[in-house]
């Protein structure tokens, strides 16, 4: 599940423009923004692929109903139990 970004669309575009237009390294821009350099690389790729649609979150079509939410939670718990069983065997 993704987290909400700490940066606005405009801030991401500004960071990408520093790399593309100003010729700065992704590492220096990443240090300035306090993110990993791979984040700047990902933002750059998104922007170059589609500048108009970059960094726009698509609204969720509809919220999960109760049954879907519970089945997802069951799967998560089953995975945790499987992991713990494997750890116990070691």
Order of alpha helices (4+ residues) and beta strands (2+ residues): alpha-alpha-alpha-alpha
